Amino acid sequence: MEEKLYAKIRKKFDRYYDGDEKFTPYVSGLIEASLDRLAYLNYNFPTITVVKVLDNGLLIEDSRRKNDIIKVTIQGKKIVCSDDKDPQRYITYATLHPEF
C-alpha cells in the first residue's frame, strides 16, 4: 500500500473507530468482509454487475435486461434508483456492494 493512502486510511481509522481492535487486524477483517459480500452478491444476484463506481453510488447492469444501465445513488438522506420496475432489487444489491 502506498504511504499516502496508508496515512489517509490510518487517519480515518484513528478518528472514527472506537473499538479495541488494532489497525491491521481491523483492516484485514474489513477486506475479508468485503470479499464475503462480493461472493454473496455473485451467488444471489448472478445477473447483476457493476459498470462503474460513482462518487455517490453505482451504475449497474442486469443481463436479464438488454442495454439497460441502472443508477443507484445517495441523494441527501435517500437512496435513489433509476429503475421503475424492481428498484428494491437494485437498491439491495448496491447497498450490499462494498464499493457503494
HELIX and SHEET records of a PDB file:
HELIX    1   1 GLU A    3  TYR A   16  1                                  14    
HELIX    2   2 PHE A   23  ASN A   44  1                                  22    
HELIX    3   3 PRO A   87  LEU A   96  1                                  10    
SHEET    1   A 4 ILE A  48  LEU A  54  0                                        
SHEET    2   A 4 GLY A  57  ASP A  62 -1                                        
SHEET    3   A 4 ILE A  69  GLN A  75 -1                                        
SHEET    4   A 4 LYS A  78  CYS A  81 -1                                        
END                                                                             
